[in-house]
Amino acid sequence: MTALLLPPRATTTRLQAPMLRTLPEAVAENVRRVRSRTAVPIMAVVKADGYGHGAVAVARSAVDAGAAWLGVTDVAEGVALRDAGLEVPILTWLNPAGVDATTAAHARIDVAVGSVDELRRLIADAAEPVRIHLHLDTGMARGGCPFGEWPELLRVARAGRGRVEVVGVMGHLPRADEADPAANAAAVLRMRQGRDAVLRAGFGPVIVHLAATAGALTDPATHFGMVRIGAGLVGIDPSETTELAGASRWTAPVVHSARIAAGTAVGYGGDHVAERETHLSVIGVGYADGIPRELAPGAGVAIGGVRHPIVGRVSMDQIVVDTGPVMFPRGEVATVFGPEGGPVPSIQEWAQWAGTIPHTIVTGIGNRVQRSAA
């Protein structure tokens, strides 16, 4: 019998995968910084998978740091938090697929209701009481009940007692990012009027919440009974008045390096032409992973303790970096963004390079990028 010859054991060629590491202590520090600005409870909003940072990881860190509530977009997101062992009150609003009233009641998830039709549907579906927050349009016209329809909403809520329990009133600040209390004054007044009407209608006590991160950091008049912190949890202050801690680090490997001559065109369309002999490193992330395709000059990543510019067009799966006199080996780790400062770009810098807001950068990171909590 002929012996079966096996090939020699292969040496692994695997690289460190692209990775977004959430930094729990940074989330906790951001909660503490907000707590220093307000005397009311904090709702940690972890919609959009915790602003791309992992809803459960961000929620746990925020609650451990003192957040009293959690906020999500739909009931399913709230159930995932309950399944992870989080017991604080949870509020869901928007609910793009509608509300499963039975699940909301069983999982102890509050539901925001912003129209008469929504409320009637919820009352009809509720087999047992669902806790609700009445959502008032305080000036954004993007959701919430118009003030002229508020009395009807209250009448329907009264008629639905036993199936719904009014425990809160909420709104949104359309101009809080301006960090000017005068810009918020109309919304604050409308919120007070809405709250007072709820109390006159015989509901109460209710928790009233209007401010998100920017309002919480800049305007105490907007705080009412609770503030909602979402972007602020991960280091984003839309008002740009307060330094918050960056809560994540995105790394990716060098997958290819080469030396090129002066005059070499780089990438699709040859938009970039090397002015000198140099080295290029290809990083294994592209626009499918959340790298914005349109970037201003100056965009870069950190490799080996130095920031190197991105050259040529962003591809679906990769970017090309000019590393000058240094040729980095395959597997060297590049930092796309992080909290370190210096050569490491921040998410705010990426937003500037892409002509967008930091929220877009962190929520746009694709699912090929692995997640972990440091």
Residue pairs with C-beta under 8 A, 6 or more apart in sequence:
15 253
15 255
15 284
15 330
15 331
16 251
16 253
16 331
16 333
17 253
17 369
17 370
18 250
18 251
18 252
18 253
18 284
18 285
18 289
18 368
18 369
18 370
19 250
19 251
19 252
19 369
19 370
19 371
19 372
20 52
20 53
20 248
20 249
20 250
20 365
20 369
20 370
20 371
20 372
21 248
21 249
21 250
21 251
21 371
21 372
21 373
21 374
22 50
22 53
22 54
22 57
22 58
22 247
22 248
22 371
22 372
22 373
22 374
23 245
23 246
23 247
23 248
23 249
23 339
23 373
23 374
24 57
24 60
24 61
24 373
24 374
25 61
26 234
26 235
26 245
26 246
26 247
26 248
26 339
27 53
27 57
27 58
27 61
27 62
27 65
27 233
27 234
27 247
28 61
28 62
28 64
28 65
29 65
29 245
30 229
30 232
30 233
30 234
30 235
30 244
30 245
30 247
31 42
31 44
31 61
31 62
31 65
31 66
31 67
31 229
31 233
32 65
32 66
33 242
33 244
33 245
34 42
34 213
34 216
34 217
34 227
34 229
34 232
35 42
35 66
37 216
37 217
37 220
37 242
38 216
38 220
38 223
38 227
39 223
40 223
40 224
40 225
40 226
40 227
41 67
41 68
41 69
41 225
41 226
41 227
42 62
42 66
42 67
42 68
42 69
42 216
42 226
42 227
42 228
42 229
43 67
43 68
43 69
43 70
43 71
43 91
43 209
43 226
43 227
43 228
43 229
44 58
44 59
44 62
44 63
44 67
44 69
44 70
44 71
44 229
44 230
44 233
45 70
45 71
45 72
45 212
45 228
45 229
45 230
45 233
46 55
46 58
46 59
46 62
46 70
46 71
46 72
46 77
46 81
46 230
46 233
47 55
47 71
47 72
47 73
47 77
47 230
48 73
48 363
49 55
49 363
50 56
50 57
50 58
50 59
50 233
50 234
51 58
51 230
51 231
51 233
51 234
51 236
51 359
51 362
51 363
52 234
52 248
52 362
52 363
52 364
52 365
53 233
53 234
53 247
53 248
53 362
53 371
54 371
54 373
55 72
55 77
55 80
55 81
56 80
56 81
56 84
56 86
57 371
57 373
58 233
58 234
58 247
59 70
59 81
59 84
59 86
60 84
60 86
62 70
62 229
62 233
63 70
63 86
63 88
67 88
67 229
68 88
68 89
68 226
69 88
69 89
69 90
69 91
69 226
70 78
70 81
70 86
70 88
70 89
70 90
70 91
71 90
71 91
71 92
71 93
71 228
71 230
72 78
72 81
72 90
72 91
72 92
73 92
73 93
73 94
73 95
73 96
74 92
74 94
74 95
74 96
74 97
74 99
75 92
75 95
75 99
75 100
75 103
75 104
75 107
75 109
75 111
76 97
77 92
78 90
78 92
78 104
78 107
78 109
79 103
79 107
79 109
81 90
82 90
82 107
82 108
82 109
89 108
89 110
90 107
90 108
90 109
90 110
91 109
91 110
91 111
91 112
91 133
91 168
91 170
92 99
92 104
92 109
92 110
92 111
92 112
93 111
93 112
93 114
93 133
93 135
93 143
93 170
94 112
94 143
95 111
98 121
99 111
99 121
99 122
99 125
99 130
101 111
101 122
101 125
101 126
101 127
101 130
102 125
102 126
102 127
102 128
103 109
104 110
104 111
104 130
105 126
105 127
105 128
105 129
105 130
108 131
110 130
110 131
110 132
110 133
110 167
110 168
111 122
111 130
111 131
111 132
111 133
112 132
112 133
112 134
112 135
112 168
112 170
113 119
113 122
113 132
113 133
113 134
113 135
113 153
113 164
114 134
114 135
114 136
114 137
114 143
114 144
114 145
115 145
115 149
115 153
116 145
116 149
116 152
116 153
116 156
119 132
119 153
119 156
119 157
119 160
119 164
120 156
122 130
122 132
122 160
122 163
122 164
123 156
123 159
123 160
123 163
123 164
126 160
126 163
126 164
128 163
129 162
129 163
129 164
129 165
130 163
130 164
130 165
131 164
131 165
131 167
132 157
132 164
132 165
132 166
132 167
132 168
133 166
133 167
133 168
133 169
133 170
133 207
133 209
134 145
134 153
134 154
134 157
134 166
134 168
134 169
134 170
134 194
134 198
135 143
135 144
135 145
135 169
135 170
135 171
136 144
136 145
136 147
136 150
136 169
136 170
136 171
136 190
136 191
136 194
137 143
137 144
137 145
137 146
137 147
137 171
138 144
138 171
138 172
138 173
138 174
138 186
138 187
138 190
138 191
138 194
138 210
139 173
139 174
139 175
139 186
139 187
139 190
140 172
140 174
142 172
143 172
144 170
144 171
144 172
145 153
147 190
147 193
147 194
150 194
150 197
151 197
154 197
154 198
154 201
154 203
157 164
157 166
157 201
157 203
158 201
158 202
166 198
166 203
166 206
167 206
167 207
168 206
168 207
168 208
168 209
169 191
169 194
169 195
169 198
169 206
169 207
169 208
169 209
170 208
170 209
170 210
171 187
171 190
171 191
171 194
171 209
171 210
172 187
172 210
172 212
173 184
173 187
173 210
173 211
173 212
173 214
173 215
173 222
174 187
175 183
175 184
175 187
176 183
176 184
176 211
176 212
176 214
176 215
176 218
176 219
176 222
176 238
176 239
177 214
177 238
177 239
178 239
179 214
179 217
179 218
179 219
179 239
179 240
179 241
180 218
181 218
181 219
181 221
184 215
184 219
184 221
184 222
185 221
187 210
187 222
188 210
188 221
188 222
191 208
191 210
191 224
195 206
195 208
195 224
198 204
198 206
199 206
206 225
207 225
207 226
208 224
208 225
208 226
209 224
209 225
209 226
209 227
209 228
210 222
210 223
210 224
211 219
211 222
211 223
211 224
211 227
211 228
212 227
212 228
212 229
212 230
212 231
212 232
212 238
213 228
213 229
213 230
213 231
213 232
213 236
213 237
213 238
213 239
214 237
214 238
214 239
215 222
215 223
215 227
216 222
216 223
216 227
216 228
216 229
216 232
217 232
217 237
217 239
217 241
217 242
218 239
218 241
231 237
231 238
231 358
231 359
232 244
233 247
234 246
234 247
234 248
234 362
235 244
235 245
235 246
235 247
235 248
235 339
235 347
236 244
236 347
236 348
236 358
236 359
236 362
237 243
237 244
238 357
238 359
245 339
246 337
246 338
246 339
246 346
246 347
247 339
248 337
248 338
248 339
248 347
248 362
249 335
249 337
249 338
249 339
249 340
249 374
250 335
250 336
250 337
250 338
250 365
250 369
251 333
251 334
251 335
251 336
251 338
252 283
252 284
252 285
252 289
252 333
252 334
252 336
252 369
253 283
253 284
253 330
253 331
253 332
253 333
253 334
254 281
254 282
254 283
254 284
254 303
254 328
254 329
254 330
254 331
254 332
254 333
254 334
255 282
255 283
255 284
255 318
255 330
256 281
256 282
256 330
257 279
257 280
257 281
257 282
257 323
257 327
257 328
257 329
257 330
258 279
258 280
258 327
259 277
259 278
259 279
259 280
259 327
260 266
260 274
260 277
260 278
260 279
260 280
261 274
261 277
262 274
262 275
262 276
262 277
263 273
263 274
264 273
264 274
265 272
265 273
266 272
266 273
266 274
266 280
266 311
266 312
266 320
267 311
267 312
267 313
267 315
267 320
268 312
268 313
268 315
269 313
271 312
271 313
272 311
272 312
274 311
274 322
278 322
278 323
278 324
278 325
279 322
279 323
279 324
279 325
279 326
279 327
279 328
280 311
280 320
280 321
280 322
280 323
281 303
281 308
281 320
281 321
281 323
281 327
281 328
281 332
281 334
282 318
282 319
282 320
282 321
283 301
283 318
283 319
283 320
283 321
283 334
283 336
284 317
284 318
285 291
285 317
285 318
285 319
285 336
285 369
286 314
286 315
286 316
286 317
286 318
286 319
287 293
287 314
287 315
287 316
288 316
288 317
288 366
288 368
289 317
289 365
289 366
289 368
289 369
290 361
290 364
290 365
290 366
290 369
291 314
291 319
291 336
292 314
292 350
292 353
292 354
292 356
292 360
292 361
292 364
293 313
293 314
294 314
294 354
294 355
295 310
295 314
295 353
295 354
296 352
296 353
296 354
296 355
297 309
298 309
298 353
299 309
299 310
299 345
299 350
299 353
300 307
300 308
300 309
300 310
300 321
300 345
301 307
301 308
301 310
301 319
301 321
301 334
301 335
301 336
301 345
302 308
302 334
302 335
302 338
302 343
302 344
302 345
303 321
303 323
303 328
303 332
303 333
303 334
303 335
304 326
304 328
304 332
305 343
306 326
306 343
307 343
307 344
307 345
308 321
308 322
308 323
308 324
309 321
309 322
310 319
310 320
310 321
311 320
311 321
311 322
312 320
321 334
335 344
335 345
336 345
336 350
337 344
337 345
337 346
337 347
337 349
337 350
337 361
338 344
338 345
338 346
339 346
347 358
347 361
347 362
348 358
350 358
350 361
351 357
351 358
351 360
351 361
354 360
354 361
